[in-house]
Amino acid sequence: MSLNKIKTLMRGDFILVDKKLKNMRFLFFVVALLIINISVTFECQSVIIDISKKEKDINELRLKSITTKSQLASLTKRTEIEKIVREIKLFTSIEPNYILENAEK
């Protein structure tokens, strides 16, 4: 390319020439595509940020679930139940279990 062509391209003189007005539609189309591309890129970035926040929330809820499950398992142990029941003045029997027999035989 010659130096004159580069200068006219850089100055934007090709837009002002009447013969080149038919290229204006194409230029507007390209600019519109660029704007759409930029907006789609920003939207994708916001979706990616939302996904990462949701994954973080899921991990926190998973940890909370595991903690709650372990607390529930510890509360259902016999020793823990005996501690809770002892507070309301009930105690575990020391005598072994026995079978009641029917007297009507």
SVG drawing of the C-alpha trace seen along z (x, -y; Angstrom):
<svg xmlns="http://www.w3.org/2000/svg" viewBox="-56 -14 60 86">
<polyline fill="none" stroke="black" stroke-width="0.4" points="0.0,0.0 1.2,-3.5 1.6,-6.1 -1.3,-8.2 -3.7,-5.3 -2.7,-4.7 -3.0,-8.4 -6.6,-8.6 -7.5,-5.4 -6.2,-6.8 -7.8,-10.2 -11.2,-8.7 -11.4,-10.5 -12.9,-7.4 -16.1,-8.0 -16.5,-11.5 -16.2,-10.7 -19.6,-10.4 -18.6,-7.3 -18.0,-5.5 -21.3,-6.2 -22.5,-2.8 -20.0,-1.4 -21.7,-3.3 -24.3,-0.6 -21.6,1.9 -19.7,-0.2 -22.8,-0.7 -23.4,3.0 -19.9,3.7 -20.2,1.2 -23.5,2.7 -21.9,6.2 -19.1,4.9 -21.6,3.3 -23.6,6.6 -20.4,8.6 -19.3,6.3 -22.7,6.5 -22.8,10.3 -19.3,10.5 -20.3,8.4 -23.4,10.5 -21.4,13.7 -19.0,12.4 -21.9,11.5 -23.3,15.0 -19.9,16.5 -19.7,14.4 -23.2,15.5 -22.2,19.2 -19.1,18.8 -21.2,17.2 -23.7,20.0 -21.0,22.6 -19.6,20.9 -23.1,20.9 -23.5,24.6 -20.2,25.4 -21.1,23.4 -24.5,25.2 -22.8,28.6 -20.5,27.9 -23.4,26.7 -25.3,29.9 -22.3,32.0 -22.0,30.1 -25.7,30.5 -25.6,34.2 -22.7,34.8 -24.4,32.8 -27.5,34.9 -25.5,38.1 -23.8,37.0 -27.1,36.0 -28.7,39.4 -25.9,41.3 -27.1,43.1 -24.8,41.1 -26.1,37.8 -29.7,39.0 -29.0,40.0 -27.6,36.6 -30.7,34.9 -33.0,37.3 -31.1,36.9 -31.9,33.2 -35.6,34.0 -34.8,36.5 -35.2,39.7 -32.5,42.4 -31.5,45.5 -32.5,48.7 -29.7,50.6 -31.7,53.8 -31.7,56.1 -34.8,56.5 -37.2,59.3 -40.1,60.9 -43.7,60.6 -45.5,63.8 -49.2,64.2 -51.0,65.5 -54.0,66.8 -52.4,69.9"/>
</svg>
